Amino acid sequence: MDFTLSPKIDDFRKRIRVFVEDKLLPLETDPASFDDHENITGDLLEAKRTEARGKGLWALSMPKDRGGQGLDTVGMAACYEEMNRSIFGPVVFNAAAPDDGNMVVLNKVGTEAQKDKWLQPIIDGKVRSSIVMTEPHPGAGSDPAGMMLTTATRAGDTWTVNGDKWFITGAEAASHFILLARTSDDPRKGLTAFLFNRDQPGWEIVRRIPIMGPEEHGGHCELKFSGLEIPDENRLLEVGDGLKVVQIRLGTARLTHCMRWLGMAKRALEIAGEYVGEREAFGQKLIERESVQMLLGNAAMNIHTGRLLVMNAAWKLDQGDFARKEVSMAKVAVADTLHLAVDTAIQLCGAKGYSKDTLLEWMYRYARQARLVDGASEVHQMVLARFFQDEGLDFWQWG
């Protein structure tokens, strides 16, 4: 088991660290860098994206012949962690959700014509994208196969979509959408995935749903479909392969969340470490106190545990495995670790950590979503329990 990064990947990682240090961290202390939804402003984002592209740090997960860097999942793990040392990092490098996950699945399952039309503009940074799955009660949430209510009905070479969706990340800023809808009552092959553009008639954004925040660009929106027509040529894979599309997308997408969260968790401890290294109380620097050391050490250990889980899952994905068990373990553990690291950092920084003088309160609000997005922690624990029931001692097999 060799955890040494290849020279190529480590070079990318080091260059990303320098870019984040020099170009992004200074922006976070300037209120003018933030838009109304507490993310990087549009003009600043485009300027930094141009710089990142010029440094050869753009769209790391995409093939070189389409303008990316061709990194495998292990390489993404090392580099995405470095990116999210800054809260602005992933979106600057075109590695943020939901675009990153959408690019990955379109690159894997799209036809060449679909890649040219729907994928390439996302890689180029000309458009943003969104995936449209989740529905209001009693519709689909963690159980899309059994609960999906949005329908796509075929007439000739055209599908007509009707239904309601919500908490659709990035929808307000997106131009390209991946949509999951019911096309039959088959319990396993009842869903199909489609592509549509924001300019097509027959759908609308009902509202941008207010959340604890901060938000990704485009927010989290409620959508209504009332006769959206989609040509059959804009169907992904075969009719009934919707769940397959989702599994291919979410396996990597869930893990890239974890990669980025580890970077944010490390940054939180970095902020706390600087503070306790300077702050004195009762004749001692805080870092010299055993209670402080225990808090820092525990959080640091949990981050390292999360990194090992992520790297294991990344390696499995690179071997062609769905890595469902490994991704679920990483998703549960790293979501908890992000919250622990930020909470620990706030505690150690005291009132300063609770204020807006540091980024910790921004991170704390952001961290709470980690146990919900791309499958609640409890759902992933159910998945792991089923694996244990099926595998017994082989749950912990090597290789």
N, C-alpha and C positions, 0 to 999 in steps of 0.2 A: 504494500500500500504506500504509494509515493504521492505525497501532497505537494511536491514541488511544482510550481507553475512553470510552463514552458517559457523560454526567453521571449517569444513573441507576445504571449499573454501578459507577462510581467512588464514588458515594455509599455503595452497599452495601459496597464494599471498605474504605472508610475507617471505616465504623461497625463492621465486623467487626474491624478492627485495634484500635480502641479497646476493644471488648469483650474481645478476647483479652488485651490489655495489662492491663486493669483487673480482669477477672474470673477469668481462667484461669491466666496465668503465675504469680501468687502461690501458687496451689494446688500447683504442681509441686514446691515446696520443702518441703512438709509431708508426711511419710511417711503420715499418717493419710488423705491424699487417695487413696491407692492401695489397690485390693483385692488379693486373694491372687494374682491373675494379672497384676499390675502395670499395671492400668488404673484409671480413675477409679471410685471407689466408687459403688454404686447410688443411695444417698440424695443424695450430692453431685451426681451426674449429673442426677437429676430436678430438683433445685433450679436448676441452671444452665440446663437445658433450658427451664424455665419463664421464666427471665430472658431467654433468647435469643428465645423466642417473643414475649414482651412487647415486645422491641425491634424486632420485624418482621424478624428474621434467621433465620427457621425454614424448612427445606425449600426452599431457594432454587430447586432444579431443577423443582419441581412447579407445576402451574397455580394461579393465584390462586383460582379457584373451588373448589379442593380444599384451600386453606389454605397453599399455597406462595407463592412470589414470582415465578414465571414467567420466570426468567432463561434465556437461551439458553446454548449450550455455551461460547461466548467469555466470557460473564459468569461462568459457573461457574469457568472457568479462573482468572480474576483473583481471585475470592472464595475458592475452595477453597485456593489458595496461601496467602492470608492466614490462613485458619482453622488450617492446620497449622503455624503458628508455635508453637502449643501442641500438645503430644502429645495433649491432651484435646479439641482444637478440633473436629475433624470430627464426632465422636459427639454433642457438645453441640448442634451446629447441625442435627442429623439429616442429615448429609452423609457418613456413614462407610460403608465397605463392610462387609457386602454389602447393607445396606438401600438405599443410594443407587442402586446398579445395578439392584436388584430393582424399586424404585419407577419408575425410568426405563422399563424394559421393560414393566412392567404398564400404565403410563400410555400407552405407544405401541401395544400390541397387545391389551390386555384389552378385553373387552366392557364396556359400562356396568355391567352387573350384577356382573361380576368385579371391576371397579374399586371399586364400592361395598363389596363383601364382603372383598376381599383386599388392595386397595391402600390404601383410605382409613384403616384402622387403623394402617398403617405410617406414613403421612404424619402422622397425629395423634399418633404416638409412643406409642400404646397397646400395640403389639406390636412385636417384632423379627422379622426374616425371614432366610431362608437359601436358597441355591441348591444343589441336590444333583446333581452331575455326576460328579465324579472317583471312580474305582474302584480297588481293589487290583489288582495284577498277577494275571492277564493282562488285566484290564479296561481301561476307558477312562481315558486321561490327556490328552495333547495331541492324540490322534486319536480323538475320540469317535465319529465316523461309522464308523470301521473296527473299533473295539475294544469298543464298549459291550456289556456282558453283562447288565445289569439289564433285565428284560423287563416289558412291560405287555401283558396279554392281555385281549381284549375279549369279553364275553358280554353281549349286549343293550346296555344303556346304562351298563354298569359295566366298568371296567378293573381288573384284578388285577395288582399289582406284586410281583415277587420279585427279589432280588439284594442285592448288597453295595456300599456306598459308603464312601469315607473322605476325610479332610482336608476335611470339610464345615464351612466357616467359619461360626461363630455358631450352630451347631445346638443347643447346650445351652440357649441363651437364646431361641431362635426359637419363634414360634407358627405363622407362615405360611411354607410352603416351596414353591419351584419345583423340580420334579423332571424330569429327562430320562431317558427309558427307551426301549428298543428295542421297536418295534411291528411291524417287518417286516425282511426281509433286503435291501431295496432299498438300494444303496450311497449314494444321495443323499437318499432320502426315508424312511429306515428308523427315524428317531427322532422322538419326539413329546414335547411338554412338558405337564406337568400341575401342578395346584395341590392341596396337601393341608394339613391342620391337624395340629398336634402331638397333639391329643386323639384322633385317629382310631386305631383298633386296627390291628394287622398290621405294625407296624414298631417298632424300638427303637434307642436309642443304646447301642452296645456299650461304648464308652469315649471319654473325652476324651483325644486323643493328646497326650502331652507334646512340646513343641517348645522350641527355643532361647528363644523368647519375646522380648519380651512379647506378650501375646495380646489379640485383640479380645474383646469380651464374647461369651460363648458358646463360645469356644475353637475347636478344629479337631477334629471328631469322626468316629468310625467308626460307620456305621449299617448295620442289617440289615433288609431288607424280606422279610416272609414272609406274603404274602397281603393286603397293604394294598389296600383297595378304594376306587377313586376314581370318582365319577360322571362321565359324559362331559361334563356341563356345566362341569366344572372342568378341561377341556382348554384349553390356550392355542393359538390359531390352529387350523389344520386338522391332521388326522392326517398325520404325515410332515413337519411343519413345525418339528420340534424344532431342527434346525440353524439355521433362519432365526431362531427365537427367540433362540438363543444368540448368533448374529452381531449381532443388534440390541442385545442386552444388553451383550456384551463390548466392542463398539466404543467405546461411551461409558464403560463401567466401567474398561477399561484406561487410558483417558485421564484419568479422574478420579483413579486411583491416581497418575498422573504429576503431576497438579496438586498433590495433597497432598504428594507426596514433595519437590517443589520447595520448598514451604513449610518442610518439615523440614530440607532441605539448607541453606536460608538461615538457619534458626535455629542450626544447628550452626556456621556461619561467624560468626554474631553472637556466640555464646558464645566462640569462639576469638578473635575480634577484640577483645572486651573484655579477655580475659586478656593477649594479647600487647601490648595498649596500656598495660597497667599493670606487667607483669612486667619486671624489669631483670636483666641478666646482663652481666658484663664491661664495666660502665660504660655500657651502652646499654639502652634499652627494646627488647624483642624486635621490635616492629613496625618499628624502624629498621634492622633487619638485612635485607640483600638476600635471603638465603635464605628468610626468613619471608615477605617480600613476594611472592616467586615462588610459594610454596605457596598463599598466600591468593589471589593474582591468578589462578592457574590454576583453582582451584576456583570462584571467582566467574565466570570466563569460561564454564566448563562449565555452571553454573547458567543463565546467560543463553542459551546455546545451547539448552538444554533448554526454556526458556520459549518460544523462537521456534518450536521443533518442536511444542510443545503447542498454541500459539496457531494455527499453521497447520492442524493436525489438527482443532482445535475449529471453525475457520472452515469447513473442508470438511464437517464433520458438520452444521453449521448450514445448508449449502447443499443438504442432502439426500443427500450422498454417504456411502457406507460408510466412506471414508477408510482402508481397510485398510492401504495402504502407509504413509500418514502416521502412523497410530496405532502401527504396528509400529516405525517409526523412533523415535518419541517414547518408546515403552516400553523399547526397548533402551538408548537414550541416557540417559534420566532415571534408570533403575535403576542404571546405572553411576555417574551423577553423584551420586546420593544416597550411595552407598558412598564415593565419592571425597571428598565434602564432609565426611562424618562422620569418616572415617579421617584426613583432613587436620587437622580440628579436634582430634581426640585427640592427634595428633602434636605439634601446636603447644601444647597445654595440658599435655603431659608427663604426669607421674604423676597430676596432678589430673584430667586427661581420662580416664584409665584407671580412676579411682576412681568411686564412686557420689556424690561431692560435686557432680558435674554430671550432666546428663541424657545426656551423650554415649555412655556405655556402653549405656544403654537404646536409644538411637537406632542404635548400631552393630549390636546383635543384631537389631533390627527391620529394618535396612537389608538384611541378607543375604537376606531372603525376596524382595526386589524383583525379583531376576533369575530367580525361579522362578514367582511367582504370575501367574495369567492368561496362561499361556504362557511357557515358559522362553525366555531371550534367544536361544538357538540356533534355536528354532522360528521366532521372528520374523525372524531373519536368513535362514532358508530361504525364508520368505515374500518377503522383499525380493529375494533372488536370483532367484526365479521372476518377479517383476515386471520385474527387469532383463532377464532372458532374453526376456520377451515384448515389452518396450517399447524396449529399446536406449536410444538417446539421449533418447527421450521419457520415460524414467524421471525426468528432471529438468525436465519441461515446466512452463511457467508456467500458473497457472489450473487 
